[in-house]
Amino acid sequence: MCLILTTGVLRRNNNTVAAHVEVANFSQKHCKDVTVQFYDWDTSPPTLIASFPINLPPSSNTPLDVAITSDHYEVRIIIDNKTDDVIVNCYGRDGNFIFQEGNTVLFKDLVKLND
């Protein structure tokens, strides 16, 4: 059974040029399979912008950046085999790699979706 988490629909800060996601595997023994998806919510239905399947080695971190041009976007995380060892934080950043107010969703604030 997988765990699906979402940022919900975010209103892009005017200075935000990319969504930045940090995916970390805190397990010291097991690889973890995670898929990170980015959606454009200015379309109906929402359009998948990018999808990254990741096989995270133990005690590792993978950063992702995706250009965001739409006014409304979402980051969705799918963690195979629900686990407490994977932590994901999502940020909006500007062209100078400065994180933007209002476009930060930390792991504790992600919302669980029904699969």
C-alpha positions in Angstrom: 0.0 0.0 0.0 1.4 3.4 -0.9 1.1 6.8 0.8 0.0 9.8 -1.3 0.8 13.2 0.1 0.0 16.7 -1.4 0.9 20.3 -0.8 -2.6 21.2 -1.9 -2.9 23.8 -4.6 -0.4 26.6 -4.0 -0.6 30.2 -5.3 2.8 30.9 -6.9 4.6 33.9 -5.4 5.4 36.3 -8.2 9.2 35.8 -7.7 8.9 32.0 -7.7 10.5 30.5 -10.8 10.8 26.8 -9.6 9.4 24.4 -7.2 12.2 22.8 -5.1 11.7 19.5 -3.3 14.0 17.7 -0.9 13.3 13.9 -0.6 15.3 12.2 2.2 15.5 8.5 3.2 16.4 8.2 6.9 16.4 4.4 6.8 20.0 3.1 7.4 19.3 -0.3 5.8 16.6 -0.1 3.1 16.1 1.7 -0.2 12.8 3.5 -0.6 10.8 4.1 -3.8 9.2 7.6 -4.1 7.6 9.4 -7.0 7.4 13.2 -6.9 4.9 14.8 -9.3 4.3 18.4 -10.2 0.9 19.6 -11.4 -0.3 22.8 -13.2 -3.7 23.8 -11.7 -4.4 26.6 -14.1 -5.7 24.0 -16.5 -8.9 21.9 -16.1 -8.3 19.2 -15.3 -4.9 19.8 -13.7 -1.9 19.0 -16.0 1.0 16.9 -14.9 4.1 19.0 -15.5 6.7 16.5 -14.4 7.0 13.1 -12.6 10.2 11.7 -11.1 10.3 8.1 -9.9 13.2 7.9 -7.4 14.9 4.9 -5.7 16.5 6.4 -2.6 19.4 4.5 -1.2 19.7 4.3 2.6 20.6 7.5 4.4 20.4 9.7 1.3 18.7 12.9 0.0 17.6 13.8 -3.5 16.8 17.4 -4.4 14.5 18.2 -7.4 13.8 21.5 -9.2 11.0 22.0 -11.7 10.3 25.3 -13.5 6.9 26.7 -12.5 5.2 29.3 -14.7 1.5 28.7 -13.8 -0.2 30.8 -11.1 -1.4 27.7 -9.3 0.6 24.5 -8.8 0.7 21.3 -6.6 3.5 19.0 -5.6 2.3 15.4 -5.0 4.4 12.7 -3.3 3.8 8.9 -3.7 5.7 6.8 -1.2 5.6 3.0 -2.0 5.1 0.8 1.0 4.1 3.4 3.6 7.1 4.2 5.8 8.1 6.6 8.5 11.6 6.8 7.1 11.0 9.2 4.2 10.7 12.9 4.8 9.8 15.4 2.0 9.9 19.2 2.2 8.7 21.5 -0.6 9.7 25.0 -1.4 9.2 27.7 -4.1 12.5 29.4 -5.0 13.4 32.5 -7.1 16.1 32.8 -9.7 18.8 33.3 -7.0 17.8 30.1 -5.2 16.1 32.1 -2.4 13.1 30.3 -0.9 9.9 32.3 -1.3 7.3 33.1 1.4 4.1 31.3 0.9 5.5 28.5 -1.2 6.9 26.4 1.5 5.2 23.2 2.7 7.1 21.1 5.2 6.5 17.4 5.7 4.3 17.9 8.8 2.0 20.1 6.7 1.5 17.8 3.7 -2.0 16.4 3.4 -2.7 12.7 3.0 -4.8 11.8 -0.1 -6.9 8.6 -0.4 -5.6 6.2 -3.0 
